[in-house]
Amino acid sequence: MAKATAITSLTIPKIPSGILRVAAAVPSSFLVQRLGSTLTSKALEVCLPRFLRQLERDYRRWSGQ
């Protein structure tokens, strides 16, 4: 039976100084939370009415009305 060998190497690259300056452009957690909240609200505005209409149709079909 052949013997298997593996050689691994971990090299940690140096972080370019330009990347550290970009960190200042990262939005605050408040803005990220606000954006997430807005996107969720808009998604619900689109999805919820259709879901409720379908639920009503399914209930009517199920109940025999």
C-alpha positions as CSV (number, residue, x, y, z in Angstrom):
1,M,0.0,0.0,0.0
2,A,1.3,3.5,-1.0
3,K,2.0,6.0,1.7
4,A,0.3,9.4,1.3
5,T,2.0,12.6,2.3
6,A,0.8,16.1,2.2
7,I,2.8,19.3,2.7
8,T,0.9,22.4,3.7
9,S,2.1,25.9,4.1
10,L,0.4,28.9,5.6
11,T,1.6,32.3,4.4
12,I,-0.1,35.4,5.9
13,P,0.1,38.2,3.4
14,K,0.9,41.7,4.4
15,I,-2.1,44.0,4.4
16,P,-1.7,46.9,2.0
17,S,-2.0,50.3,3.7
18,G,-4.7,51.4,1.3
19,I,-7.1,48.8,2.7
20,L,-6.8,50.2,6.2
21,R,-8.0,53.6,4.9
22,V,-11.1,52.0,3.3
23,A,-12.2,50.8,6.7
24,A,-13.3,54.3,7.4
25,A,-15.8,54.0,4.6
26,V,-17.6,51.0,6.2
27,P,-21.1,52.1,7.2
28,S,-22.0,52.2,10.9
29,S,-24.0,49.4,12.4
30,F,-26.9,51.8,12.7
31,L,-27.0,52.4,9.0
32,V,-26.7,48.6,8.3
33,Q,-29.5,47.9,10.7
34,R,-31.7,50.7,9.1
35,L,-31.0,49.3,5.6
36,G,-31.9,45.8,6.7
37,S,-35.1,47.1,8.4
38,T,-36.1,49.0,5.2
39,L,-35.5,46.0,2.9
40,T,-37.4,43.7,5.2
41,S,-40.4,46.1,5.3
42,K,-40.4,46.5,1.5
43,A,-40.2,42.7,1.0
44,L,-43.2,42.3,3.4
45,E,-45.2,44.9,1.5
46,V,-44.8,42.8,-1.6
47,C,-45.1,39.3,-0.2
48,L,-47.7,39.6,2.6
49,P,-50.8,40.6,0.6
50,R,-50.2,37.7,-1.9
51,F,-49.6,35.3,1.0
52,L,-52.8,36.3,2.7
53,R,-54.9,36.0,-0.5
54,Q,-53.5,32.5,-1.1
55,L,-54.1,31.6,2.6
56,E,-57.7,32.7,2.2
57,R,-58.2,30.7,-1.0
58,D,-56.6,27.6,0.6
59,Y,-58.8,27.9,3.7
60,R,-62.0,28.2,1.6
61,R,-61.0,25.2,-0.5
62,W,-60.1,23.2,2.7
63,S,-63.3,24.2,4.5
64,G,-65.5,23.4,1.5
65,Q,-67.0,26.9,1.2
